[in-house]
Amino acid sequence: MKKYVVLLMLISIKLSTFAQESYPKITGYVGVVHPIVTFTSESTTFNFDGHYVVGVPVGLNLWKSKKIGFSFEVVPYVRAENGSSKMSNLLIHPGVLLSLGSGFTFVGRLAFETSGRYGFTPGINKVIINNKASKIFVVLPVPVRFGNDKPSSATIAFQVGLAF
């Protein structure tokens, strides 16, 4: 009888170990980002006013612990205007992840664009559906850009994605 009790204890310890998350942890994701409105000292531009821009962020997150991680994201942007479309920009977007609890994460990124612009992008991420194998999330990013002989800008955007 003692053997069975010991065996059950070992099995329960092993099962509880599987339920725990181990770190570092790597996750990947893909999404769609829609700039909504861009503000500069010269103008305010809305995305659907004469043109449409959409980005497809693809990235990897390396979580050092449950609270902090590093993220590397690449975002190709496509611009549709006057009946044609083209890839208009490629964004290299490394950053830090800070878990805020309750499914919220602060994302702070540096930004380097092939258009010659650079800056930073703070954002708040919220997991809205959490499955075993994947998560669906939304992000409110606020890209701030400088350089390339253009006025500084701030954009409000909306992103939705799938993490796995």
C-alpha positions in Angstrom: 0.0 0.0 0.0 2.9 2.4 0.8 4.2 1.9 -2.7 0.9 3.0 -4.2 0.8 6.1 -2.0 4.4 7.1 -3.0 3.6 6.4 -6.7 0.5 8.7 -6.5 2.5 11.4 -4.8 5.2 11.3 -7.5 2.6 11.4 -10.3 0.8 14.4 -8.7 4.1 16.3 -8.3 5.0 15.5 -11.9 1.6 16.7 -13.1 1.8 20.0 -11.1 5.2 20.6 -12.7 3.6 20.5 -16.2 1.1 23.1 -15.1 3.8 25.6 -14.2 5.3 27.9 -16.8 9.1 27.8 -17.2 11.3 30.7 -18.2 12.9 31.9 -20.4 9.9 31.3 -22.8 9.7 32.1 -26.5 6.4 33.0 -28.2 5.8 34.1 -31.8 3.0 36.2 -33.2 1.5 37.7 -36.4 -1.1 40.4 -36.7 -2.6 43.3 -38.6 -2.0 47.0 -37.7 -4.2 49.8 -38.9 -2.9 53.4 -38.4 -6.0 55.5 -37.7 -4.9 59.1 -37.5 -1.5 60.9 -37.7 -0.8 64.3 -36.2 2.1 66.6 -37.2 2.7 70.3 -36.8 1.5 70.8 -40.4 -1.5 68.5 -40.6 -3.8 65.8 -39.3 -4.1 62.8 -41.7 -6.7 60.0 -41.5 -5.8 56.6 -42.9 -9.0 56.2 -44.9 -9.0 59.7 -46.4 -7.8 59.2 -50.0 -5.5 56.3 -49.2 -5.3 53.2 -47.0 -2.2 51.9 -45.1 -2.0 48.5 -43.4 0.9 46.7 -41.7 1.5 43.0 -41.0 3.6 42.7 -37.8 5.5 39.5 -37.3 7.6 38.9 -34.2 9.2 36.9 -31.5 8.9 37.5 -27.8 11.5 36.2 -25.4 10.1 36.3 -21.9 12.9 36.3 -19.3 10.3 36.0 -16.5 6.6 36.3 -16.0 7.1 40.1 -15.6 9.6 41.2 -18.3 10.7 40.2 -21.8 12.3 41.3 -25.0 10.5 41.5 -28.3 11.7 41.7 -31.9 9.1 42.7 -34.6 9.3 43.4 -38.3 6.4 45.2 -40.0 6.0 45.5 -43.8 3.4 48.2 -44.7 1.3 48.3 -47.8 -0.3 51.5 -49.1 -3.2 51.5 -51.5 -4.0 54.8 -53.3 -5.5 55.8 -56.7 -6.3 52.2 -57.7 -2.9 50.8 -57.1 -1.0 49.4 -54.1 2.7 48.9 -53.1 4.8 48.1 -50.1 5.6 51.5 -48.8 7.8 50.9 -45.7 9.5 48.2 -43.6 9.7 48.8 -39.9 12.3 47.2 -37.6 10.9 47.3 -34.1 12.9 45.9 -31.1 11.5 46.5 -27.7 10.8 45.6 -24.1 7.7 43.8 -22.6 6.4 44.6 -19.1 3.5 42.5 -17.8 1.0 44.7 -16.0 -1.2 41.8 -14.9 -4.8 40.8 -15.8 -3.7 40.1 -19.4 -2.3 43.6 -20.0 1.3 44.2 -21.2 3.1 47.5 -21.8 5.2 47.3 -24.9 7.9 49.9 -25.5 9.7 49.7 -28.8 12.4 51.6 -30.8 11.5 52.2 -34.4 13.7 52.2 -37.5 12.0 52.6 -40.9 13.3 52.0 -44.4 11.6 55.3 -45.2 14.4 57.0 -43.3 12.2 57.8 -40.2 13.0 56.6 -36.7 11.5 57.0 -33.2 9.7 54.9 -30.6 6.4 53.2 -30.2 4.7 52.8 -26.8 1.7 50.6 -26.6 -0.7 48.7 -24.4 -1.5 45.1 -25.3 -4.4 43.1 -24.0 -5.0 39.4 -24.4 -8.7 39.0 -25.2 -8.9 35.2 -25.9 -6.5 32.8 -24.1 -6.5 29.3 -25.5 -4.0 26.5 -24.7 -2.1 26.7 -28.0 -2.7 30.4 -28.9 -3.8 33.8 -27.7 -5.7 36.5 -29.6 -4.7 40.0 -28.5 -5.3 43.7 -29.3 -2.8 46.5 -29.1 -3.2 50.3 -29.0 0.2 51.5 -30.3 1.2 55.2 -30.6 4.1 55.5 -33.0 6.1 58.7 -32.7 8.5 59.4 -35.6 11.2 61.8 -36.5 13.7 62.4 -39.3 13.9 62.3 -43.1 13.3 66.1 -43.4 9.7 65.7 -42.3 7.9 67.1 -39.3 7.7 65.0 -36.1 4.6 62.9 -36.0 2.4 60.9 -33.6 0.0 58.3 -34.8 -2.8 56.4 -33.1 -3.2 52.9 -34.4 -5.1 49.7 -33.7 -3.6 46.2 -33.9 -5.0 42.7 -33.6 -2.9 39.6 -33.6 -2.5 35.9 -32.9 0.3 34.7 -30.5 1.4 31.1 -30.4 
